Amino acid sequence: MADDKKNPGIIKRLWTVFWRPSTKFSFGALTIVGFVAGVVFWGGYNWAMAYSNTESFCISCHEMRDNVYQELKETIHYSNTSGVRAVCSDCHVPKEWQHKFVRKIKATNELLHSFLGTIDTPEKFEAQRLYMAKNVWAEMKATDSRECRNCHDSASMKLEDQVRPARKKHKKSLETGETCIDCHKGIAHKLPKGWES
């Protein structure tokens, strides 16, 4: 019995170390502060990711608002009989976390060029349009048009209800492994000059 009082159990010793004040803070207090900081950071991170996917954020720079956004407003992706509307991020940002994170890192290059004024006038924008479009098309091709498939699923297509030319092309694309962007360039934005070359 005397040995038990001299040699407290391992759990009691750990509990004491956990809560015993150091020179300024106890380990327990630091753990709680770290946990709260982690929750605040994670919440802030998710808020920033969600906010940067909003249409208002995307068109907050005049390069997008005055150019491609105006073109989008004239398409079926913006206004249609069903009332379902795509915003910028639906087509340009993946839904899966890991792919979204990579896309957001790549977007910092776009922010840099916005600050540098690379496309800050309609003339500069048009001069870079083909280059920018080819980059987007290559990305969509590499991901098998992943963002298109967030809304459009070829397995759910009723080919028999489509008009004959669309039915033929979709059937062929399913057989040959083509992806949406192979045929649907310019579906939401004006095609750049020289895009076929």
N, C-alpha and C positions, 0 to 999 in steps of 0.2 A: 504494500500500500504506500509506503514511504517513497518507493521508487517512482510511482505514478505521479506524485506531486512534484518531484524534482525533474522528471522527464515527461513534459506534456506530450500528448499525441501529435502526430504529423498534421492532422487537420487543424488542430488548435494553433500550431505553430504557423501554418500557412495563412490561417485567418488573421493572426496577429501581424504577420509581415504585410498582408494585403491592406490592412487598415492602419497600421502604425505610421504616424506622420514621419516624413523624411524631413529634411531641413525646411521645406516649404509645403509640399503636398504629399498626401498618402497615395499609394499605388492605386487604391480603389477610386479616389477622387480623379486621378489622372485617367483611369479607365473610363469612368463615366463621362468626363469631358471629351475624351477621344471618341467615344461612341456618339455623343451628341454632335460633335464636329463632323463625324462621318455621315450622320443622317442629314445634317444641313448641307454638306458638300454634295451628297448624292441627290438630294432634292433639288438643289440649285443646278446641278448638272442636267438632270432630267428636264427641269423647267427650261433651261437654255436650249436644249435639243428640241423640245416641243415648240418653243417660241420661234426658233430659227427655221421651223418648217411651215410657219404660217404664211399665207399669201401677203399679208400686210408687211411682214419682214422682207420677203423676197422682192417686193416692188418698192421698198423704201429707198432704193437708189434709183436715180432717174434713168440710168442705162437700161434697166429692166422695165421700169414703169412706162417709159416713153417708146420703147421698141417692141420687144417680144410680148409684153403683156397686152399691148394694143392689138397685136396680131391674134393672140389667144382669144380675146374677147369676140372675135369674128368666127370662131370655130364651134363645132358641135361639142367639144370638150368643155366649153364655157357655158353655153346655153342650148338646151335641147328639150324635146317633149317630155322626157322622164324627170327632168329637174335635177338629175345627178350631175354634179359639177366637179371637174378635176381642178386642183390648185397646183401650183408649181412643184411642190414637193411630191405630189402623187406620181409625177413622171420622172423627177430628177433625184429623188432621195429614196434609197431602199428602206423597207420596213424592218428587216432583221437588224438587230442591234449592232452586230459586228460589221456588217456592210454599211450601215448608216454612219458608224464612227469613222470608217475609212473615207466615206464620201464627204463628211464634214471636214476632215483634215485636208482633203483635196480642195475643198471650197475656200480654204484660206488663201490659195493662189488667186482665186477670183477676187477676193477682197483686196489683195495686194494690187492687182491690176486696176481695180476700181479707184483705189487711192492714188495710183500712179497716173490715172487719166488715160489709160490705154484705149478705152472705148467710150470716152465721156462726151463725144459729139456723135450725131447721126452718121456723119461721114466716116469717122473712125470705126464706129460700130459696123457699118456696112463693109468696110475694108477688112475687118476681122471675122465677119459672119461665117464665111466658108470654113475657116480654120476652127472656129468654135463649134460649128455644126458637125464637122467631121470628128472632132473629139467626142462629142456626145454620142454620135452614131456608133463610133468604135466601142465606146463603153457599153452601149446597149447591146451591140452585137456580141461582145465578150460575155455578157451576163444572160444571153438568150432572152433579151427584152424583159428582164425580171420585173421592172416597174410596170410595164404594160400589163403583165400577168397578175398584178395586184387586183385589177378590175376585169381583165379579159382573159378567160380561160379557154384554151382551144378544146379541151375535153368537154366543155359545156356548150360548145357551139352546135347549133342545129343547122348543119350545112344544107339540109333539104329545104329550109325556110329562107335561105339567102338567095339573092338574085343570081342568075346563072354565072356571070363573070366572077363574082366574089366566091361563089361555091367552088368553081373550078380552081381558082387561085389558092383558096384556103386548103382544098383537098391536096393540091400539088405541094404546098408548103409543108403540110403535115407529113407527106410521104418523103420529101427531100430534106427535111430538117431545117428549113429556112426559119428565120425568126421574124417577129413583127416588123422590126426596123428595116428589114430587107425590102419591104414594099411600101411601108407607111411613113417614109420620110416626108416632112412637110405637113403632117397631120394637124399640128398645133401651131406651127410657126411658118413664116414665109421661107421658101427654099432660097438659098443663096445663089448668086450668079456663079455659073461654072460648076455647079454641084454634080453634074453628070460626068465630068471629065476625070 
